[in-house]
Amino acid sequence: MKLAERMSRLGTETAFEVLVKARALEAQGRDVVHLEIGEPDFDTPKNIRDAACKAIHDGYTHYGPAQGLPELREAIAEYISESRGMGVSADEVVVTPGAKPIMFFGILACVDEGDEVIYPNPEFPIFESVINFVGAKPVPVPLREEMDFRFDIEQLKRSVSKKTKMIIINSPQNPTGGVLLRSDLEVIAELAIENDIIVMSDEVYCKIIYDGAGHESIAALPGMKERTIVIDGHSKTYAMTGWRLGYGVMPADLAQQVAKLMVNSNSCTASFTQMAGLEALKGPQDGVAERTAELKRRRDVIVDGLNAIEGIACRRPSGAFYVFPNVTAMPMSAGEFADYLLQEYAVATLSGTAFGEYGEGYLRLSYASSVENINKALDRIGNAVAKITG
C-alpha cells in the first residue's frame, strides 16, 4: 500500500520503542530496571477510582460534548484561574483523551505550511514531529546544561523571523527537568506580543516543582492570555497516565476550532473518565504534595548516585521527574551507551538524542520509580561505567 508522503514526516516517541525491547528481555527472564518511561509508579488515588466506578454505574457511558463535559470544564476553569492567577471560563477549555491531542490540534489549527515554529531542543519529541507533519519548519533553540537547561534568550531572539507563527515552551521540562524563570517568560512574552506570535505552553508538570515559589504560567502575564495555548492534564499530577485525560486552555474562538478537530478524530473523551477527573480536581489534594515530596526524595537519590559515578555529571532538576546526566566522558555515543546499559546490564534508559539533536551526550532517566529500583539501577550503571572505562 502506498502511503501519503506526509507520513514520512511523522516521528515517534522512543520511550515506547525502548519499552518494547525491555519487555522482550523480561520475557527471556531478565530483571530489567525501567527508567525509560515517564510514568509515576503511584496508584491512582482511591477516591478517583471510586468516582469512575460510580460514574459508570450512574450511566456516564455514552457520548458527551466534543469540548468536554460542562461540569469538568467549569472545574478546570476554576482550577486554572486559581493556580495561574488569571480569569478563565469554561468556554476556553477543551478536554481531550490525554494532553497530546492539544499539542497536535493546537499546531494543526494555528500553523500553516511554510510557517516557522520555535521550540526547545532537547524536547518532548511529539512537538517536532507534528511541526514537520503539518509542513511547517521546526526552528530548534538549544537548552544548555550550563544554564540549567533553560533557553539561551539571545539565541531565542535571533531565531524569531517574519515567518515565526508559534513558540513552544515546556516548563517544568521533559526531558531535562529544567524550569523557566519569570525573567525568561517575560522576554518570551515580549517577543510574542511584538511579533504577533502564538505561544504553546506545556505545563503538565506544573505541580511537580521542588524549588522556589512554584509554577508560573506565561499566560498570566499581561497581554498573553489571548495568544497562549496552555496544555495541562491529570496524568502526572494525579497518577492517571492510563486514564488518558488532558485539556487545553485557550481563547474561546480557538477552543471551538479545536473542538471541531475532536469531532473529526475522537468524537469525545470518555465521560466516566472525565467524572474521575472532576473528582481529582475537587477532591482531597493532600496526595499531590505527598507524591511530589516522594519524587523529590527520589530525585536526590538518583542525582547524588549518578554524580558519585566517575565520568557522569548530573544537574539537580527543579521540576518534573527526569534527570539528564552528561555522559560525554563515555567512549561511545549516548545512543550506544543506552543500548549497552539495556542489553548488558538490564537498565532501560533513553538516549538524549531521542529528544532532539542537542540531546547528544546525555541520557534521560525517569526517577518515577521506587528508591529500591533507583539504587539497583545506580549499582548497575556504576558497574557498566567501570567496565567501559576500566
N, C-alpha and C positions, 0 to 999 in steps of 0.2 A: 504494500500500500504506500503510495507516495504522499508524504506528509506536507503540510503547509510550511513554507520557508520560515515563518515566524517561530516554529517550534525549535529551530536550531539556535534561537536566541534566548531560549528559556533555560535557566540554570536549575540548581537543586540545592538541597541542604545536606551537606556532607555528613552531619552528625548521624543521620538516619542510615547512610551507607555504612559508616563505621559500626553502627549498632548491629547491622545485619552480619558483618564479619565477626563481631564479638559473640553474637548468638551462635554462629556456626562453630566457633571454638568451644563454647559452652556445651554444645551438642556432642562434642568429642570428649567431654569430661573435664575441660579446663576450668579453673576457678578464675574468672575474669572480674577485675575491679572496673566498674563503669564510672568513668569521669568524663564521658563524651556528651551525654545528653543533658540539656538544660531543663531538668525536671526535678523539683523537690521530692525527697523521699517521704515527706509527711503525708499522712492520710488526710483526705478532705474532712473537715470538722463534721461531727455527728449532726449538729443542728442543720447543716446544709444538706447532708444526705437525707435526713428525715423530711426536710421540706420538699425535696424532689420526689420522694415516695408519696407523700401526701398529695402533691400536685398531680401525680399520675392517677391516684385513686379519685381525685376530685375532677378528673376529666380534662386535664391540660395535656391532651394527646392529639390535638387537632391543629390545623393550620392557624397561624397567628399573623398579625400585620408584618409586612416585609421589613418595616423600620424597627420592629420590636414591640413587645407588649407595653402598653401605656404606663402601667404601674412600675415596670422596671426602668423605663426611660425617665420617669419622674424621679425615681430613686437615684439614678445615675446623675441626673442634672443637679440634684441636691448635693450629692457627694462631691462632684466636680466643683460646684460653686463654693463649698466649704473648704475643700482641700487645696484648691488652686487660688482661692481668693478672687473669684470673678463670677458674675452672674451668668448662669446657663439655664436654658429652658429645655423642656422635653423634645421640642421640635428640632433641636440642634443635636440630637443624639440618634445614632443608628447602631442597633445591636446586631452582631454578626456571629457566626459559628467560629469563634477564635478571633484573635486580633489580626491575623494575616490578611483576611479579606479587606480590612480597611486599608492596609498597605496597597493591596492590588487595586481596589476600587478607587482609592484616592488618586493614585497615579493615572489610572485609566481615564478617570473623569476630568483630570486637570491638565495632563501633559500630552502635547501633540508630537507627531513625528518631526524630528529636527530640533525640537526644544532641547535645552540642556538642564540636567538635574545634578546639583551638587550634593554629595553625600560623604559621610566619613568612611575611611578605609584604614584598617580593617573594620568590617561592619557586618551586621546581620545580612547574610547573602541574598535574601529574598529581595531586598531593595534594588541591588544592581541587576538582578535577574529580571525584575518587572520593568525597570527603566529600559533595558535592552529589548524586552518583549514588545513594548509599545513603539519602538523605533526611535526613541529619544537617545541623546548622547549622555552617558554617565561621566560625571566630572568628579573624580575622587580627590578628597583632601586628606592627606595622611594624618593619623593620630600618632603622636610621637611619645615614646616612653619617657623622655626627659621632661615632658610637660604633663606627666600623669595621664597620658592618652587623651588629652583634650585637643581641640582644634588649634592649629597654628593660625591665629587670627589674621596675620598679614597675608598668609597664603590663601586663606579663605577669601579675603577681599580681592586678591588678584584673580581668583577663579570666577568671579562674577562677570558676566558679559551681557550683551543685549539679548542673547538667546536664553538666558537663565530663567526658567519658569518656576523652579522649586528648589528649596534647600531642605534636606532631610537631616534631622538631628535625633540622637538617641541617648538619653541620659536619665538614670544610670545606663551604662552602655554594655551591650553584648557585642564583642567577646571580652573586652578589657576590664570591665568594672569601673571605668572612668566616669566622673561626674562633671558636667559643665558648671562653671562658676556663674554667678549672676552677671559679672562683667562680660563673660563670653556671650551670654544670652542677649545682653543689651546691644552688643555690636552686631550680632546676627539680626536682631530686630531692626536696628537702624538700616542695615543693608536691605532687608526685606521691604521696608517701607519706602526707602529712597528709590528702589528699582522695581517696585510692584511685583514682588516675588512671594509665592505661597510657601509657607513652612509646614512640613510634616514632622510632628514631634512625637516620637515613640517613647511613651512614658510607662511602659508595662512593669518596670521595676521600681516605680516611684515610692513604694512602701518599704523597699529594701535598701535603705541608706544607713550607714553606720556612723558617719561623722557629720559635724556641722548642724545647721538648723533644720535640715530636712529638705524635701524636694521643692524646687521652684519650677514653674511652668512658664515657657516663653509666651504662652497665650495670654497670661495675666498682665503682661507688660502693655503700656499704653499703645493703642493702635494695632495690636497684634491679634486680638480675638477674631476679628473679621477676616484675617488672612492665614489662620492656623488650623490645621487638622491635628487634633490630639488623639493619639492612639493609647488605649488602656484596655485592661481586661482582668479576668478573675484567675487566670491560670497560675500566676506566680504568687500573688498576694494571698490567695485562699487555697493553694494546693489543689487546683482544679484543672490541671492540664488536659486530662482526657474528657472533660465535660464540653470542651470547645465553646467557650463563651467569652467574647470580646466586644469592644464597642469603639466607636469613633465619636468625637465631639467636634463640630464644625459649623460654619454658617448654615442657617436653615435651608437656603436655596440649594446649596451643595448637598445637604443631607437628603433632600428629595431626589437628587440625581443618583446618589449612592444607593438609596432605597430601590430605585429603578434597576440598578445593577443587581441588587439582591433578588428582585423578582425574576430577572433573567437567568440567574445562576442557582440560587439556593431556595428560592421562594420565601423562606423564613428560617429563623433559628428555632430549635426545638422549644416548645412552650414550657415543658416541665423543667428543662434546664434553666430557662430564664427565671422561673419561680425559685429555683435553688439559688440563682444569682441574686435575686431580691433578698432572700434570707441572709445571704453572705453580707450584703451591704447594710441591712437593717438590724441584723442580729448582733450578738456579742463580738467585740473586736479585740478582746484580750489575747486571743491566739495569734493575731498578726504580730504584735510586739514580741511575744514569746518565740515565734518562729524566726523572726529577724535576729533576736538575741542569740539563738542557737546557731544561725548561719554566721553571725559574727565570730562566735567561738570557733567554728569550723574554718572560717577564713584565716584566723590567726594560726591555727594548727598547720594548715597547708602552706601558708606563706613562710612561716618560720622553718618548716620542714624542708621546703624547696631551697631556701637560702642557705640551709646547712649543707646542701649538696654542692661540692666544688664543681664549678662550671655552669651552674644555673643561678640566675639572678631574677628575683621576682618582686615587683612593686606590690604594695598593700592596697588593694582596691577600696574605693569609698562606697561602692554600691553593687547591686546585683549579686550573683553568686558564682562568679568566674574569676580565675586568675589567668594571667597572660605572661608566663615566665619567658625570659630571654634565654634561648638555648644556642646562641650563635657560637659558643665555645665548643660545641659538639662537632666532630669531624664528618658531618653529614648534614643534609638539608633537614629542615623541620619536618617535612613530609616523611623522609626516610627514618627519622628518629621516632616519629609517631608510629609508623609501621613496625619498627623494631620493638618498641615497647609493647605493642599489641601481640605480635607473633611470638616473641621470645620471653616476655615477662607477664603477659596477660593483663596489661593495663591499657584500657581503652581511653585514648585522648584524641584531640584533634590538632592537626597542623594549623598554624596561624594562617596559612595560605588558603584554607577553607573559607576564610573571611575576607579575602582580597589579597592583591599583590603585596601590599605593605605589611602583611602578616608574616612574611618570610622571616625566619629566625626566631619564631615564637611558637609556643604551644598554647592551646586553650584547654584548661581543666575546669570542670564544674565541681564545686565542692558542696553541691546539694545532696550529699551522701553522708553516711554516718562517720563519726570520728574514727571508729574502728576501721572502716574501709579506707579512709584517707590515710591513716597510718600504714596500713598494709600496702597501699599504692606508693607511699613515700619510700618504704623499705625497698620495694622492687625497683623504683626509679633510681634510687641510690646505687643499688647493685648493678643496674644496667649501665649507668654512667661510669662506675668504677671499671667495669669490663671494657667499655668502649675506649676510655681514656687511659686505662691501666698500663 
